[in-house]
Amino acid sequence: MNEYWQDKRADISSIRCPAYVLASISTGLHTVGSLRGFEDIPHDKKWLRLHSTQEWHDLYQKHSVADFKKFLDFYLKGENNGWEQTARARISVISYNQTPQQSIDRHD
């Protein structure tokens, strides 16, 4: 990155609020930036879900909406719904000629 672009890049290190980060492995368009952003958030109130479909397709799936709603209900409404027990990083694995394995949990 050169000097021109440096001041246009978001300062991820200044994020203080809880973060719900999505990344898609089906395209390379935003994957690296999403993963780098997740790593650069300077606190542990962050969750990553690496999904196997196009970004827009995943966003509107019932399971995705329900998951994000649980995050929002916990932080915005103060609901005791067990959100903080959700694995910090969940990945989907794509295998050749098989159905992808969705949201494999990796706990610390």
N, C-alpha and C positions, 0 to 999 in steps of 0.2 A: 504494500500500500504506500502511495506517495503522499507528500505533504498536503496536496490539494484535497484528497479524500479523507485524511485523518480527522479533520474537525467535523466531517459530515457523518461519521460513524457514531451510532448510539453508544453512550457511556453505560454499558451494562453494569459496571461496578458500582453505579449509584442506585441500583434497584434495591429498595428496602422492603417492599411489600411481597407477600407470598406469590409464587409464580407457578403457573400451569403451562408447561411447554410441550408443544406437539412438534414432531418431526416425521417426515415421510421418507421411507426408503425406496419409494417407487419412482421418484424423480430426483435429480441432483440439484434442482433449482434452489431450494431453501435448506436442504439437509445440513450442510456444513455450518451455515449460519445459526441454525436452530440449536445444533449440538454445542457449538462454541459458546453461544449465548447462555445455554443451560450451565455449562461449566464455569462461566465467568460471573454468574450471579453470586454475590459474596456472602450468602447465608444458606442455611439448610432448610428453609421453608420453601422448597422448590420440588416439583414433580415433573418427570419427563415421561411422555408416552410416544414411543417410536412405532408408528403404524405402517402397514404394508400396502395401503391403497393411495390413490390420488388424494391430495389435501382436501379438496372440496367434497369429495365423496365421503370421506371419513367424518368430517365435521357434522354432517347431518344424519348420521346413523344413530338409531335410538340408544345404543349402548354408549356411544360417545357423548351424546347430549346428557344422558343420565350421569355419566362419570363427571363431566364438567359441572353439572348442577350440584352434585354432592360437594365438590370443592368450593363452589360459590356459597352454598348453604352453610358450610362450616365457617368460612371466613367472613361473609357478609351478614348472615343472619344469626351466627353464633350457635347453630344447631350442633348438638353432640351426636354426630352420625358416624363416628369412627374414621373420619377422613385421614387423620394423622397416622393411622396404621396402614394406609395404602403404601405399597412399595414406592420408593423414590424414583425408580427407573423401571419402566415396563416396556418390553420390546416385542415386536412381531418378527417371526422368522419365516422367510420365504424359502421353500424347498423346490427343487425341480420336479415338476409333474405331480405336485401334492398341494393340498389346501394349506395356506399359511397358518402357522400357529400364532394366535393372537394374544397380546398382552401377557407375555411370560413375565412373572414377577421376579425381581432381584432385590432382596432385602439386604440392608447393610450387615 
